[in-house]
Amino acid sequence: MSQRTLQLSRYALAGAALLALAGCGDSDVQEVRQWMKQVDSSAVVAVTPISEPKTFIPFVYASNDEVDPFSANKLLAELARMDRKPGGGLKPDTGRRKEFLEGFPLDTVKMVGTMEKSKVIYALLQVDKSVYQVRPGQHVGQNFGLITSVTEDAVSVKEIVQDATGDWVERISKLELQESKESNK
């Protein structure tokens, strides 16, 4: 290759580079920027304003002769009023010494028989594997149960329990004789 061809090819290469750089010019970018300014200036913003907040007027509890409903004194006044109301006057004797069978719930106590000593009928009550003799006037169960009568087939117990309102009420329960499996053979 001659010197001249080499020089011509260099010029051709430089011209192609200049044409490529001319294509990357700023003319298209200028057009886009001009279009964005035009749209921005002609756009109308339609935002509805936020309404003013409602004013809150606090309630003032101004009744000085009434009890505040959120006060602890209201609860105390209601409890005092309930104490004055006659609830039948029935209350268990919590000051007396508990008997042994009062330590067991009544549903765990079974009547397994009766016996008579000195013309008094005793019931035989079983708790777990132990058997105890009881007569009318003794206590059984965890609800202040008093044995009112003993017959050959049942023991009547008067319990004192609290109802839903907190008043003491009487409840009558019966422990019936449990038939043994051996007597059926």
C-alpha positions as CSV (number, residue, x, y, z in Angstrom):
1,M,0.0,0.0,0.0
2,S,1.1,3.3,-0.9
3,Q,1.5,6.2,1.3
4,R,-1.3,8.0,-0.5
5,T,-3.9,5.2,0.0
6,L,-2.9,5.0,3.6
7,Q,-3.6,8.7,4.0
8,L,-6.9,8.5,2.1
9,S,-8.1,5.7,4.3
10,R,-7.2,7.8,7.4
11,Y,-9.2,10.7,6.0
12,A,-12.1,8.4,5.3
13,L,-12.0,6.9,8.8
14,A,-11.8,10.4,10.4
15,G,-14.8,11.6,8.2
16,A,-16.9,8.5,9.3
17,A,-16.1,9.2,12.9
18,L,-17.2,12.9,12.5
19,L,-20.4,11.8,10.9
20,A,-21.1,9.4,13.7
21,L,-20.5,12.1,16.3
22,A,-22.7,14.5,14.4
23,G,-25.6,11.9,14.7
24,C,-25.2,12.0,18.5
25,G,-25.8,15.7,18.6
26,D,-28.0,17.6,20.9
27,S,-30.8,18.4,18.4
28,D,-33.3,15.7,19.4
29,V,-32.7,16.3,23.1
30,Q,-33.5,20.0,22.6
31,E,-36.8,19.1,20.8
32,V,-37.8,16.9,23.7
33,R,-37.0,19.5,26.3
34,Q,-38.9,22.1,24.4
35,W,-42.0,19.8,24.1
36,M,-41.8,19.1,27.9
37,K,-41.8,22.8,28.8
38,Q,-44.8,23.4,26.5
39,V,-46.9,20.5,28.1
40,D,-45.8,21.6,31.6
41,S,-47.0,25.2,31.0
42,S,-50.3,24.2,29.5
43,A,-51.2,21.5,32.1
44,V,-53.9,22.5,34.6
45,V,-53.7,21.0,38.1
46,A,-57.1,20.1,39.5
47,V,-56.6,19.2,43.2
48,T,-59.6,19.6,45.5
49,P,-58.7,21.3,48.7
50,I,-58.9,19.3,52.0
51,S,-61.9,20.3,54.1
52,E,-61.3,21.9,57.5
53,P,-61.3,19.4,60.4
54,K,-64.4,19.5,62.7
55,T,-63.9,21.2,65.9
56,F,-64.1,19.0,69.0
57,I,-66.0,20.4,71.9
58,P,-65.2,18.3,75.1
59,F,-68.1,17.4,77.4
60,V,-67.8,18.8,80.8
61,Y,-69.3,16.7,83.6
62,A,-70.9,19.5,85.6
63,S,-73.2,17.7,87.9
64,N,-71.7,18.2,91.3
65,D,-74.4,16.4,93.3
66,E,-74.2,13.2,91.3
67,V,-71.5,10.5,91.6
68,D,-69.0,10.4,88.7
69,P,-69.8,7.1,86.8
70,F,-66.0,6.4,86.4
71,S,-65.3,6.9,90.1
72,A,-64.4,4.2,92.5
73,N,-66.9,5.8,94.9
74,K,-69.7,4.7,92.7
75,L,-68.7,1.1,93.1
76,L,-68.4,1.5,96.8
77,A,-71.8,3.2,97.0
78,E,-73.4,0.4,95.0
79,L,-71.8,-2.3,97.2
80,A,-73.1,-0.5,100.3
81,R,-76.6,-0.3,98.9
82,M,-76.5,-4.0,98.1
83,D,-75.4,-4.8,101.7
84,R,-78.4,-2.9,103.0
85,K,-80.8,-4.9,100.8
86,P,-82.0,-8.0,102.6
87,G,-80.6,-11.1,100.9
88,G,-82.5,-13.5,103.2
89,G,-79.9,-13.2,105.9
90,L,-78.6,-16.6,105.0
91,K,-74.8,-16.9,105.5
92,P,-72.6,-19.9,106.2
93,D,-70.9,-20.1,109.6
94,T,-67.3,-19.4,108.5
95,G,-66.1,-19.1,112.1
96,R,-66.7,-22.7,113.1
97,R,-64.1,-25.4,112.8
98,K,-64.3,-27.5,109.6
99,E,-64.9,-31.2,109.9
100,F,-62.8,-33.7,108.1
101,L,-65.3,-34.6,105.3
102,E,-65.7,-30.9,104.4
103,G,-62.3,-31.2,102.7
104,F,-63.7,-33.3,99.8
105,P,-66.1,-32.3,97.1
106,L,-69.6,-33.8,97.5
107,D,-69.4,-35.6,94.1
108,T,-66.4,-37.7,95.3
109,V,-68.2,-39.0,98.4
110,K,-70.2,-42.2,98.0
111,M,-72.8,-43.7,100.4
112,V,-71.9,-47.4,100.8
113,G,-74.2,-48.4,103.7
114,T,-75.8,-47.7,107.0
115,M,-75.5,-48.9,110.6
116,E,-77.4,-48.3,113.8
117,K,-75.9,-47.6,117.2
118,S,-77.9,-46.7,120.3
119,K,-81.1,-46.1,118.1
120,V,-79.2,-43.6,115.9
121,I,-78.8,-44.5,112.2
122,Y,-75.3,-43.7,110.8
123,A,-74.5,-43.5,107.1
124,L,-71.3,-45.1,105.9
125,L,-69.6,-42.7,103.4
126,Q,-66.6,-43.7,101.3
127,V,-64.0,-41.2,100.2
128,D,-61.2,-42.7,98.1
129,K,-60.6,-46.1,99.9
130,S,-61.6,-45.0,103.5
131,V,-65.1,-45.3,105.0
132,Y,-66.5,-42.9,107.6
133,Q,-69.5,-42.9,109.8
134,V,-71.8,-39.8,109.8
135,R,-75.1,-38.9,111.4
136,P,-77.5,-36.0,111.0
137,G,-76.0,-32.7,112.2
138,Q,-72.5,-33.4,110.8
139,H,-71.0,-31.5,107.9
140,V,-69.8,-32.9,104.5
141,G,-68.7,-31.4,101.2
142,Q,-66.9,-28.2,100.4
143,N,-70.1,-26.0,100.2
144,F,-71.0,-25.9,103.9
145,G,-73.1,-29.1,103.6
146,L,-75.1,-30.1,106.6
147,I,-76.5,-33.7,106.9
148,T,-80.2,-33.3,107.5
149,S,-81.3,-36.9,107.5
150,V,-80.0,-40.4,107.0
151,T,-82.2,-43.2,105.7
152,E,-81.3,-46.8,104.6
153,D,-80.9,-45.7,101.0
154,A,-79.9,-42.0,101.0
155,V,-78.3,-39.2,102.9
156,S,-79.9,-35.7,102.5
157,V,-77.4,-32.8,102.6
158,K,-78.4,-29.1,102.7
159,E,-75.6,-27.0,101.2
160,I,-75.2,-23.2,101.3
161,V,-73.8,-21.8,98.0
162,Q,-73.6,-18.4,96.4
163,D,-75.8,-17.7,93.4
164,A,-75.0,-15.5,90.4
165,T,-75.8,-12.3,92.3
166,G,-73.6,-13.2,95.2
167,D,-76.4,-14.0,97.6
168,W,-76.2,-17.2,99.7
169,V,-78.9,-19.8,98.9
170,E,-79.7,-23.3,100.1
171,R,-79.3,-26.3,97.8
172,I,-80.5,-29.8,98.7
173,S,-78.4,-32.7,97.6
174,K,-78.7,-36.4,98.1
175,L,-76.1,-39.1,98.4
176,E,-77.8,-42.3,97.4
177,L,-76.7,-45.8,98.4
178,Q,-74.3,-47.3,95.8
179,E,-75.1,-50.9,95.2
180,S,-72.1,-53.2,95.5
181,K,-71.1,-55.4,92.5
182,E,-70.8,-58.5,94.8
183,S,-74.5,-58.3,95.8
184,N,-75.6,-58.8,92.2
185,K,-73.9,-62.2,91.9
